[in-house]
Amino acid sequence: MRFVRFARRSNDRSPGELTGEEILRAQVFWWKIVQQDYFGKEVEALSKKQVLARDSRLMTLTPMLDSDGVIRMQGRTERAKELQLGTTFPVILHPEHHYTKLLIAHLHKESRHQGIETVISNLRMYYWVLQARSAVKRSFSECVMCKVRRARPCPPIQGVLPIERLTRQQRPFANTGIDYFGPLMVTANRKTLKRYGVIFTCLSIRAIHLEIAPDLSTDSAINAIRRFIARRGSPDVLWSDNGTNFHGADRELRK
């Protein structure tokens, strides 16, 4: 609006930030544009002080035309002198106009992308947008930040089970997995020591066998495996992770 005034009147130029009067003048200009585009018949009828048509969307809102030619909704709080004009008589806007969409997006960003009810509450302090909830929801669905916040990670595709997990009609622990857990704090001779649990699990029926290892060394792993074999028999396949103690035990057992 200031640029247009500068272009028309080269001598009337006021540098600096926009004043409150200029902002209000621009708002009134766009309010009238929105209402003229969607409520042209209502504006004409109200300017002539005529009754609105029964099929008008504004019929139930008891609209009025203010001194600037803007359609406002009459409410029950007009005697509250401490309230602003926009709160007592909110401006009626159509949800499909681009200005209304920009206004809702601005309030949405100002509220730091909070919920729909927050934006509707801030919007209705000065405006009455037809089908406001649907318009705000549409703005939320188009917001990139909200899309990122609501995004859910894509679940990874599960890997194919090894053949040892699918073998049937075999003795328990024929295919075995081994792993450590802990440490477990134990007391021996008035000293607190660390001990580690060694879990052997059957890959077919999920049965478990537990052993205790004094540390994470290769010798402790070999001794735990030997005790397991003494109780359950020698497994056909023994699965483990890439622990250094398991690599050392594998080298020793292959000798």
N, C-alpha and C positions, 0 to 999 in steps of 0.2 A: 504494500500500500504506500509506503514512503517512497519507493522507487517510482511509482506511477506519479505521485505528487511532484517529485523532483523533475520528472520528464516533462510535465505540463507547465510547471512554474520553476524556471531556472533560478529565480531570485529567492524563492521560499525554500531554503535548505537549512535543516537543523542537524548538525553532525552529532555523533554520540550514540548511546544505546537507545533502544526503542522505549518510548514513554508508555505509561499505563493507558493513556488516552488513545494512543496509536494502536496498541494491542486490542483494546476494547472495540475500536472502530473496525479493525480487521475481523474480529470475531463476529460482530454484528453483520458485516458484509457477507461472510460465509454462511451464517445462519439463514440469512434471507435467500442466498443462492440455493441451499438445500431445500428450504421450504417452497421456493418457487418452482423447483424441478419436480417435487413430489406432491406438494399440497397447493398447487396453483389455484384450484377452484375454491379451496377453503380460505386462502388469503384474500381472494377477490370478494367472497361472501362476507368475511369478517370486516373487511375495509368498508363495505357498504352497510354493515350492521344488519346483515341478513342471517336467517337461521340456516345452519348447515344441512345438507341433504342427509336423509336417514341412512344411506349406505356409506357415508363418510367414515373413514377409520378414526377420525378425531372426534366423532360425535360423543363418545362416552368420556372424553377427557375434559369436557367443558373448556374449550380453548378460548383464549382472548388475544387481542392484538395490542401490543404495547406501543409506546410513543415512537419507537424506532421501526415499527412495522414488522416485528418479530412475533410469531405465534408462540404463546406460552400456555402452560396448563395451570388452571386454577386449582388450588388446594384448600385445605381447611386451616392452614396456618397463616393466613394473610394478616391476622391481627398481631402476630408475633413481630414486634418492631425490631427486635434484636437480630432477626434473621436477615440474610442478604436477599436481594431480589431473585437471584438464581435459585435459592433454596425454597423460597415461598412460591415463586412462579417459575418452574423449570422450563427451559426451552425444549420444544418438541422437535425431534430429529428423526429422519428415516434411516433405518439400519443399512440400506443398500448403497447409500451415497458414499463416494470416496472420502469426503471430509469426515463423515461419521466413523468410517473404518480407521482413518488416521488418528482420530481422537481416541478411540478405544485402544489402539495400539500404543499411543502415548501414555495413557493412564496405566496400561498394563506394564510398561517398562518403568514408569514412575513408582509403581508398587513393588518393584523388584521381583516381578514374575510370581506374585502370590496367587492365591486361589481365585476362582471365578467370583465368589461372593464379595471379596475385597474390591475387585474392579467394578462390580455392579454398584456397590455401596458408594464408591468414589464418583462414579458416573452420575448417580441419581442425586448427588448434592447440588448439581446445577443443570442437569439435562434429563429429559424423559425420552429415551430412545424406544421406539416401537420394537417389540420382540427383543428386548435388551439381552436376555439370557442367551438366546441363540446367536446373537451378534458377537457377544463376548466369547462364547465357546468357539465360534469360527475364528476369532482372532487368536485364541489359544492354539488352535490346530495349525495355524499358519506361522506361529512363532518358532524360529529355529532353536532358540535357547531352551524353550519348553520341550521341544522334540528331543533334544539331547538329554535333558534331565529325565524324561520319561522312557528313554530307550532302554531296552533290555538286551543283555549280551546274548549272542547267538550260542546255544549249547553246542559243545563239540561233538562230533560224530564218534560214537564209541568204536573202539578197535575190535578187530576179529579175535575171538578167543583162540588160544593155542590148542593144538590137538590134545595136549595132556589134560586140559580142562574138560574135554568132551569124551574121554575114553571111558567105556563102561565095562562092567564085569571084570574088574581087577581088584586085587587085594588093597586094603587101605594103605596109604602112604607109599604106593608104588610110584606115584608122581607127587613130589613134595616141594613145598616152598619154605624157605628159611629166612628169618629176619630177626633183628635185635630190637629190644625196647628197654627203656630205662633212661638213666640209671636208677636203681633202687638203693635207698640208704638203709644199711643194716648195722647192727652193733655186735662187735666181736671183741672179747677181752677189753671191755670198756672203751673201745675205739669205734668211731663211726666210719664205715667203709662203703665204697660203691660196689654194687653188683649189678649185672645186666641180665635181663631175661632173654632167653633164646626161644623163639616160637617156631615150631615146625607145623605146617598145615597141609593136610591132604588136598590136592587140587581137584579131586573128584567129589568127595563127600564132605569136605570142609572140616574134618576132624582135626584136632590140635594136640600137640605134644609139647610140653614145656621143659626147658632145662635152664640151669643157672650158669653164667660165665663170670669169672672174677674180673675180667677186663676185656678190652677189645683187641687183644693180640691174636695172631694166627694160631698159636698153640691152644688158646682157649676155644677158638672156633672148632679146631680139629677134635679136641676132647669132647665138646658138646655133640658133634656129629657122631663120634664113636659111641657115646652113651645112647644116643637116639637109635643107631643101627642095632645096638645090643638088645634094645627093647622091641623095636618095630620091624627089624629086618632092613636089608640094604635096599634103598629106593632105586628105581630104574632111571629117574631123572630128578635132579635137585636144582631148583630155581632159587636165585638170590639176586640182590641188587649189586651195585658196583663197589661195595665196601672193600677196603684194602685187606681186611682180615679174610674175607671170602676169596679174594684173588689169591692170597697167600695159601689158604687152605686148599684151593683148587690145584695149585702147583705142587704142593706136598703130596696130595692124594694121587696125583697122576704119576708120581715117580715110581 
